[in-house]
Structure formats: C-alpha cells, structure tokens
Amino acid sequence: MFDFFSHPQNVLHLSSRVLGTGLALLLAGIYGAYLYNGHLPIVALVSMHAMTIIGPTLLKVGYVMRLLAQHRLSKPVARALA
C-alpha cells in the first residue's frame, strides 16, 4: 500500500476521485437535507445532514493530496550516482 502512495501520479489520480466523491456527497446532502420538499425517513434525513459534513471534509483531504502530488511532481527526481 505504501508503494501506491510513493508514486505522485497515483496520488494525483486518487485525489481527483476523492474530490469528485466529496463534491457529489456535498451536493446530494444539500439537496436532500435542505432543498427536497418531500417526506424523508429520519435515517435518510440524518444521512443527508452527515453528507453535508463528510463531503467538504473529503474535498479538503482531496485538495491537500492534489497539492502534495503536484509539488512532488514538480521536483526533479534525485538520481543515484553510480
């Protein structure tokens, strides 16, 4: 698993997925918790409110992952002297 995170290109692709998931959770949570006018069971309503918290959290984590991956991609690769 650590081998996956040692390659910045893999982290960059994962950050895109995390950002997309966070955005989808946030938008679905906002719609279900605040904009939907129908009746929802309490479990669904609590889930929608939780998604309005989890979504932005994933956005922040994905953004930091993207920044770190881009920073690592911009550095020159250290070459071993042989």
Backbone as JSON Lines, residues from 0, in Angstrom:
{"i":0,"aa":"M","n":[0.83,-1.19,0.0],"ca":[0.0,0.0,0.0],"c":[0.87,1.26,0.0]}
{"i":1,"aa":"F","n":[1.98,1.23,0.72],"ca":[2.85,2.4,0.74],"c":[3.5,2.62,-0.61]}
{"i":2,"aa":"D","n":[3.66,1.55,-1.38],"ca":[4.21,1.68,-2.73],"c":[3.28,2.51,-3.61]}
{"i":3,"aa":"F","n":[1.97,2.37,-3.4],"ca":[0.98,3.14,-4.15],"c":[1.15,4.63,-3.89]}
{"i":4,"aa":"F","n":[1.34,5.01,-2.63],"ca":[1.45,6.42,-2.27],"c":[2.84,6.99,-2.54]}
{"i":5,"aa":"S","n":[3.8,6.16,-2.86],"ca":[5.14,6.67,-3.15],"c":[5.23,7.25,-4.56]}
{"i":6,"aa":"H","n":[4.27,6.96,-5.42],"ca":[4.24,7.5,-6.77],"c":[3.26,8.67,-6.83]}
{"i":7,"aa":"P","n":[3.75,9.88,-7.1],"ca":[2.86,11.05,-7.06],"c":[1.76,11.02,-8.12]}
{"i":8,"aa":"Q","n":[1.97,10.32,-9.23],"ca":[0.93,10.24,-10.26],"c":[-0.28,9.46,-9.74]}
{"i":9,"aa":"N","n":[-0.03,8.39,-8.95],"ca":[-1.12,7.63,-8.35],"c":[-1.9,8.48,-7.35]}
{"i":10,"aa":"V","n":[-1.18,9.26,-6.58],"ca":[-1.82,10.14,-5.58],"c":[-2.65,11.21,-6.29]}
{"i":11,"aa":"L","n":[-2.15,11.69,-7.42],"ca":[-2.89,12.71,-8.18],"c":[-4.21,12.14,-8.7]}
{"i":12,"aa":"H","n":[-4.18,10.92,-9.22],"ca":[-5.42,10.29,-9.71],"c":[-6.38,10.01,-8.55]}
{"i":13,"aa":"L","n":[-5.85,9.56,-7.42],"ca":[-6.7,9.3,-6.26],"c":[-7.31,10.59,-5.73]}
{"i":14,"aa":"S","n":[-6.54,11.67,-5.75],"ca":[-7.07,12.95,-5.26],"c":[-8.23,13.42,-6.14]}
{"i":15,"aa":"S","n":[-8.16,13.17,-7.43],"ca":[-9.27,13.55,-8.32],"c":[-10.53,12.77,-7.96]}
{"i":16,"aa":"R","n":[-10.37,11.5,-7.65],"ca":[-11.53,10.69,-7.26],"c":[-12.1,11.15,-5.92]}
{"i":17,"aa":"V","n":[-11.21,11.47,-4.98],"ca":[-11.67,11.93,-3.66],"c":[-12.38,13.27,-3.79]}
{"i":18,"aa":"L","n":[-11.87,14.16,-4.62],"ca":[-12.52,15.45,-4.85],"c":[-13.9,15.27,-5.48]}
{"i":19,"aa":"G","n":[-14.01,14.39,-6.47],"ca":[-15.29,14.13,-7.11],"c":[-16.3,13.52,-6.16]}
{"i":20,"aa":"T","n":[-15.84,12.58,-5.36],"ca":[-16.73,11.95,-4.37],"c":[-17.19,12.96,-3.34]}
{"i":21,"aa":"G","n":[-16.27,13.79,-2.86],"ca":[-16.64,14.81,-1.88],"c":[-17.65,15.8,-2.42]}
{"i":22,"aa":"L","n":[-17.46,16.2,-3.68],"ca":[-18.4,17.13,-4.29],"c":[-19.78,16.48,-4.46]}
{"i":23,"aa":"A","n":[-19.8,15.22,-4.88],"ca":[-21.07,14.52,-5.05],"c":[-21.79,14.36,-3.72]}
{"i":24,"aa":"L","n":[-21.06,14.0,-2.67],"ca":[-21.68,13.88,-1.35],"c":[-22.22,15.21,-0.85]}
{"i":25,"aa":"L","n":[-21.45,16.26,-1.06],"ca":[-21.89,17.58,-0.61],"c":[-23.16,18.01,-1.33]}
{"i":26,"aa":"L","n":[-23.18,17.87,-2.65],"ca":[-24.36,18.31,-3.4],"c":[-25.59,17.46,-3.1]}
{"i":27,"aa":"A","n":[-25.39,16.14,-2.97],"ca":[-26.52,15.27,-2.62],"c":[-27.02,15.58,-1.22]}
{"i":28,"aa":"G","n":[-26.1,15.84,-0.31],"ca":[-26.5,16.17,1.06],"c":[-27.26,17.48,1.14]}
{"i":29,"aa":"I","n":[-26.81,18.49,0.42],"ca":[-27.51,19.78,0.41],"c":[-28.9,19.62,-0.18]}
{"i":30,"aa":"Y","n":[-28.98,18.89,-1.29],"ca":[-30.3,18.7,-1.91],"c":[-31.24,17.95,-0.98]}
{"i":31,"aa":"G","n":[-30.77,16.83,-0.42],"ca":[-31.65,16.02,0.43],"c":[-31.99,16.66,1.76]}
{"i":32,"aa":"A","n":[-31.05,17.39,2.33],"ca":[-31.27,17.97,3.66],"c":[-32.02,19.3,3.62]}
{"i":33,"aa":"Y","n":[-31.81,20.09,2.56],"ca":[-32.36,21.44,2.58],"c":[-33.29,21.79,1.42]}
{"i":34,"aa":"L","n":[-33.13,21.15,0.28],"ca":[-33.92,21.56,-0.89],"c":[-35.09,20.64,-1.2]}
{"i":35,"aa":"Y","n":[-35.0,19.36,-0.82],"ca":[-36.06,18.4,-1.12],"c":[-37.26,18.67,-0.23]}
{"i":36,"aa":"N","n":[-38.42,18.83,-0.85],"ca":[-39.62,19.19,-0.08],"c":[-40.46,18.0,0.34]}
{"i":37,"aa":"G","n":[-40.11,16.81,-0.12],"ca":[-40.87,15.62,0.23],"c":[-40.54,15.12,1.63]}
{"i":38,"aa":"H","n":[-41.26,14.08,2.02],"ca":[-41.06,13.48,3.34],"c":[-39.96,12.43,3.27]}
{"i":39,"aa":"L","n":[-39.0,12.51,4.17],"ca":[-37.92,11.53,4.24],"c":[-37.93,10.87,5.62]}
{"i":40,"aa":"P","n":[-37.6,9.59,5.67],"ca":[-37.44,8.95,6.99],"c":[-36.29,9.62,7.76]}
{"i":41,"aa":"I","n":[-36.32,9.51,9.07],"ca":[-35.33,10.2,9.9],"c":[-33.91,9.71,9.61]}
{"i":42,"aa":"V","n":[-33.76,8.42,9.29],"ca":[-32.43,7.89,9.0],"c":[-31.87,8.54,7.72]}
{"i":43,"aa":"A","n":[-32.71,8.68,6.71],"ca":[-32.27,9.32,5.47],"c":[-31.95,10.79,5.71]}
{"i":44,"aa":"L","n":[-32.75,11.47,6.51],"ca":[-32.51,12.88,6.79],"c":[-31.2,13.09,7.56]}
{"i":45,"aa":"V","n":[-30.94,12.24,8.53],"ca":[-29.68,12.32,9.28],"c":[-28.5,12.02,8.35]}
{"i":46,"aa":"S","n":[-28.69,11.05,7.46],"ca":[-27.62,10.73,6.49],"c":[-27.33,11.91,5.58]}
{"i":47,"aa":"M","n":[-28.37,12.59,5.13],"ca":[-28.17,13.75,4.26],"c":[-27.43,14.86,4.99]}
{"i":48,"aa":"H","n":[-27.77,15.08,6.25],"ca":[-27.05,16.1,7.03],"c":[-25.6,15.68,7.26]}
{"i":49,"aa":"A","n":[-25.37,14.39,7.48],"ca":[-24.0,13.91,7.66],"c":[-23.19,14.08,6.38]}
{"i":50,"aa":"M","n":[-23.84,13.92,5.24],"ca":[-23.15,14.08,3.96],"c":[-22.72,15.53,3.75]}
{"i":51,"aa":"T","n":[-23.43,16.49,4.34],"ca":[-23.01,17.89,4.23],"c":[-21.76,18.17,5.07]}
{"i":52,"aa":"I","n":[-21.41,17.25,5.97],"ca":[-20.18,17.37,6.75],"c":[-19.07,16.55,6.12]}
{"i":53,"aa":"I","n":[-19.39,15.34,5.69],"ca":[-18.39,14.43,5.13],"c":[-17.91,14.92,3.76]}
{"i":54,"aa":"G","n":[-18.82,15.48,2.96],"ca":[-18.47,15.98,1.63],"c":[-17.37,17.03,1.65]}
{"i":55,"aa":"P","n":[-17.53,18.11,2.42],"ca":[-16.46,19.12,2.47],"c":[-15.16,18.58,3.08]}
{"i":56,"aa":"T","n":[-15.27,17.62,3.99],"ca":[-14.07,17.01,4.56],"c":[-13.28,16.29,3.47]}
{"i":57,"aa":"L","n":[-13.99,15.53,2.63],"ca":[-13.32,14.85,1.52],"c":[-12.75,15.85,0.51]}
{"i":58,"aa":"L","n":[-13.45,16.96,0.31],"ca":[-12.92,17.99,-0.58],"c":[-11.59,18.53,-0.06]}
{"i":59,"aa":"K","n":[-11.52,18.77,1.23],"ca":[-10.28,19.3,1.81],"c":[-9.15,18.28,1.73]}
{"i":60,"aa":"V","n":[-9.45,17.03,2.06],"ca":[-8.43,15.98,2.0],"c":[-7.96,15.78,0.57]}
{"i":61,"aa":"G","n":[-8.88,15.76,-0.38],"ca":[-8.51,15.59,-1.78],"c":[-7.69,16.75,-2.3]}
{"i":62,"aa":"Y","n":[-8.01,17.95,-1.86],"ca":[-7.25,19.12,-2.3],"c":[-5.82,19.09,-1.77]}
{"i":63,"aa":"V","n":[-5.65,18.71,-0.51],"ca":[-4.31,18.61,0.06],"c":[-3.52,17.52,-0.64]}
{"i":64,"aa":"M","n":[-4.17,16.39,-0.93],"ca":[-3.5,15.32,-1.68],"c":[-3.05,15.82,-3.05]}
{"i":65,"aa":"R","n":[-3.9,16.58,-3.7],"ca":[-3.56,17.13,-5.03],"c":[-2.36,18.09,-4.93]}
{"i":66,"aa":"L","n":[-2.37,18.95,-3.93],"ca":[-1.25,19.88,-3.75],"c":[0.06,19.15,-3.51]}
{"i":67,"aa":"L","n":[0.02,18.13,-2.65],"ca":[1.23,17.37,-2.36],"c":[1.73,16.62,-3.6]}
{"i":68,"aa":"A","n":[0.8,16.03,-4.35],"ca":[1.2,15.3,-5.55],"c":[1.79,16.24,-6.59]}
{"i":69,"aa":"Q","n":[1.18,17.4,-6.77],"ca":[1.72,18.35,-7.74],"c":[3.08,18.89,-7.3]}
{"i":70,"aa":"H","n":[3.25,19.06,-6.01],"ca":[4.54,19.52,-5.5],"c":[5.61,18.46,-5.75]}
{"i":71,"aa":"R","n":[5.28,17.2,-5.5],"ca":[6.24,16.12,-5.72],"c":[6.53,15.93,-7.21]}
{"i":72,"aa":"L","n":[5.55,16.17,-8.06],"ca":[5.77,16.04,-9.5],"c":[6.65,17.16,-10.04]}
{"i":73,"aa":"S","n":[6.63,18.31,-9.4],"ca":[7.41,19.44,-9.9],"c":[8.87,19.35,-9.49]}
{"i":74,"aa":"K","n":[9.2,18.55,-8.48],"ca":[10.59,18.4,-8.04],"c":[11.34,17.51,-9.02]}
{"i":75,"aa":"P","n":[12.6,17.83,-9.28],"ca":[13.4,16.91,-10.11],"c":[13.69,15.63,-9.35]}
{"i":76,"aa":"V","n":[13.7,14.54,-10.07],"ca":[13.93,13.24,-9.46],"c":[15.41,13.13,-9.1]}
{"i":77,"aa":"A","n":[15.68,12.76,-7.85],"ca":[17.06,12.6,-7.42],"c":[17.63,11.33,-8.03]}
{"i":78,"aa":"R","n":[18.77,11.47,-8.67],"ca":[19.38,10.33,-9.32],"c":[20.57,9.85,-8.5]}
{"i":79,"aa":"A","n":[20.67,8.56,-8.38],"ca":[21.79,7.98,-7.64],"c":[23.05,8.02,-8.5]}
{"i":80,"aa":"L","n":[24.12,8.42,-7.88],"ca":[25.4,8.45,-8.58],"c":[26.01,7.06,-8.55]}
{"i":81,"aa":"A","n":[26.26,6.51,-9.72],"ca":[26.81,5.15,-9.77],"c":[28.2,5.14,-10.34]}
